[in-house]
Structures are given as structure tokens and as C-alpha cells.
């Protein structure tokens, strides 16, 4: 386990903005790092907070770096009710875990997602970073962006 990345609490916060309420998940690790995620209970999704609260006991004590495993376990636990409000709750929890992980690593959260995105699509030839070697139909070539 990465030093001091164990989740110590999952909190739900709400803010009345007049015409709309904002809802947040706050994940705190034993190292004092806080991960945040916003979710919405309006527009047909009441109950997301209740789902997060029920699932939070399964998150406390887990390593924030293992957000994919945590998401899979939460999905398995809620499989009979997958989708809808439960899916929104799982997404909010995972986003807060990703935010905490990024802060532990000292990188913006989008870099955790962008690296995975680039790796997944580089081999298809649809996306290429400058200088990246991509494979298309069994042949290898350099991205044209690297010749500049």
C-alpha cells in the first residue's frame, strides 16, 4: 500500500446555491489528502447521497490508489440494482478516489485518465502522440507529427 493512502473517511456535503443544490463527496486519506467529486441529485436522481452513504463503509480502510478494484467490488455488491442512481454513486466515489490519488502523486487528475486513454488508442492508429510508434494492420510506422 502506498504510504498513507488508506481512506479514513467518506463524507457527503451539500450546498444550497439558491436555484440549485450542489453535492460533493469528500474522501480523506490517512495522509491528510482530500479527494473531491461533485454529483447531482436533481433532475430525476434523488437518492445518490443515500447510496454513497450506504457504500462508504466498504471504502473506508481501502487504498485510494486501488480505485478500480474498489469500483469493481462496489459494483459487485450493488449488481442487482446496477445503473441509475447506484451508477452515479459509484462514479462519484471513484472520481473522489481518483482525485485523492492524483494529489498523492502530485499530478493533475486528467493525467491519470489521459495516460490510460493514449495507451488504449495508440495501437488503433486513430490517436498518436508526436514520436509515438503506432501499429496499423500489422505494420509499424512513426507518427507524422514526429517529423516536424
N, C-alpha and C positions, 0 to 999 in steps of 0.2 A: 504494500500500500504506500502510495506517495505520502511523504511526511505531512501530517496534519491536514489531510484532505478528507477525513471522515466527516460525514454530515452529522451535525449535532442538533439541528432544528429545521423544521419546515414551517414557515408562518404564512398566513394569508392576511393581506392588508387591503382595505377598500378606501377609496377617496371619492367624496361627493363633489363633482365638478359642476353642479347645477343641472344642466340638461342631460348629463350622462355620468354614470359611476365608473371609476377606473378600479380594476382589481389587479393585485400583484401577488406573486409567490416569491417568498424570500427564503433562500436556502443558505444556512450558515454552517461553516466547517469549523473544526476544532482549531484551525489556524487563524480564525477570525475573518476569513474571506467570505464575502456575501455574494451570492448569485441571485440575479433578479430575472423575473419573467412577468410579462403582462398578459392577461387574458380577459375575455369579455363574458359577462353573464347576461347581457341584454340581447335583444333581437332573437329570442327563442332559445336561449341557452341557460335558463336558470338551473342552478344545481351544480355548476362546475366547482364552486367553492366547497360544497359538501363532499364531492368526490375527491378533491385534493386532500381535504382534511382526513377522510377515511383512509386514503392511500399513504399519507405522510408517515404513519408508523412503520411502514415497510421500507421507507427511505432512510430514516434516522439510523445511524450506525453504519451505513454503507459508504464506500469510497466514491466520492463525487466524480473521479476520473473514469469510473465504470458505468457511465450514464447509459450506454447501450444495453448492458446486462440488466441494469435496474429497470429500464423501459420494458425489456422483454419479460422480466419477472412480473411487473405490474400488469402488462398486457395479459399474461397467462392467468393472473389472479382475477382479472376482470373479463375474461374471454366470453362468458355468457352474455355480457352486456357491452361488447365491443362496439365502438363507433359513437357518434353523437357526443353527448356531454362527457362520457368517460374518455373518449379520444382527445377531447380538448383538455381535460385534466392531465392526461399523460403527457401531452405536448407541452403544457405549461411547466410541469415538473421537470421534464427533460431539458427544456430551454434554460431553466434556472440552474440546473446542474452543469450544462454547457458553459454558462456564464461564469460559474464558480471555477470550472476547470481552466477556462481561458485566463482568468485573473491569476490563478496559481501559476500558470505557465508564463504570464506576462505578455500575452499576445491578445489582439482583438478577437472577439468571438468568431467573426466571419472567417478568420484564417483557419480555424478548426474545420469549418464547413467547406471552405474553398479548396483546401488541400485534398479533401476527400472527393470533391466534385471534379477537380482536374485529373486526379488519378483514375477515376471511374470512366471518364470520357476521352482521355488522351488516346487510348488504343482504338477508338472508333474513327478517328480522323476528322471528327466534327469540331473538336476543340484542340488547339495546340498552343502551348506556351512557346515563346521565342527560344529556339535552340532545342526544343523537345523532339525526340525521336518518336515518330508515330508509325503504327503498322496498319497498312490497308491492303486487304486481300493477299496477305502473305508476303508483301514486300515492305521494306523499311526505307524510309527517307526522312530527311530533315525538314522541319517546318520552314516555309518560305520566309517567315518573319525573321529567321536567324541569319539570313544572307545580307541584311542591311548593314 
